[in-house]
Amino acid sequence: MDTDDLEPPRKPDTGKPRDLEVMGVEQLREYVDELRAEIARAEAVIARKGDARAAAESVFRKR
């Protein structure tokens, strides 16, 4: 039996900060990993939008 089957399902992210005091060390590490993944995802979107903006500016730049 997989131990994941024994864990309660995760609640959807409500945007509110989690109560870190009630989390165990392993849960905190997982949470940090999730946050790092989300930061990387946001940075990728920022970079993509910056590239699109630079391309648009080069097309419409006054000469």
CORFENQUI-V179868 format. One record per residue. N is the residue number from 1. RES is the residue in one small letter. PHI is phi in whole degrees, -180 to 180 (NA if undefined). PSI is psi in whole degrees, -180 to 180 (999 if undefined). D_FIRST is the distance of its C-alpha to the first C-alpha in Angstrom with 2 decimals. Layout:
[[N,RES,PHI,PSI,D_FIRST] [N,RES,PHI,PSI,D_FIRST]]
//
This chain:
[[1,m,NA,137,0.00] [2,d,-81,136,3.77] [3,t,-67,-22,6.39] [4,d,-62,-28,8.63] [5,d,-68,-21,7.49] [6,l,-88,-18,8.84] [7,e,-81,144,11.97] [8,p,-67,150,14.95] [9,p,-62,147,16.36] [10,r,-74,145,19.14] [11,k,-78,146,22.63] [12,p,-64,148,25.00] [13,d,-67,123,27.44] [14,t,-96,0,30.57] [15,g,87,-8,32.68] [16,k,-86,145,33.05] [17,p,-63,143,32.32] [18,r,-80,153,29.19] [19,d,-80,101,29.72] [20,l,-71,-24,28.85] [21,e,-66,-27,29.54] [22,v,-90,-6,26.49] [23,m,-89,143,24.11] [24,g,-78,171,22.57] [25,v,-60,-46,23.56] [26,e,-65,-40,20.44] [27,q,-63,-40,20.76] [28,l,-64,-41,24.41] [29,r,-63,-42,23.82] [30,e,-63,-41,21.60] [31,y,-63,-44,24.35] [32,v,-62,-42,27.01] [33,d,-61,-41,25.31] [34,e,-63,-43,25.20] [35,l,-65,-42,28.84] [36,r,-62,-40,29.88] [37,a,-64,-40,28.41] [38,e,-68,-39,30.30] [39,i,-63,-45,33.44] [40,a,-61,-40,33.26] [41,r,-64,-44,32.95] [42,a,-66,-40,35.95] [43,e,-65,-35,37.95] [44,a,-65,-41,37.45] [45,v,-66,-42,38.82] [46,i,-59,-47,41.70] [47,a,-63,-43,42.55] [48,r,-63,-42,42.48] [49,k,-68,-37,44.70] [50,g,-64,-41,47.02] [51,d,-64,-42,47.40] [52,a,-65,-40,48.21] [53,r,-66,-43,50.71] [54,a,-62,-40,52.39] [55,a,-65,-42,52.71] [56,a,-65,-41,54.22] [57,e,-64,-35,56.60] [58,s,-69,-30,57.79] [59,v,-74,-40,58.63] [60,f,-99,7,60.47] [61,r,-67,135,62.03] [62,k,-74,141,65.77] [63,r,-112,999,67.89]]
//
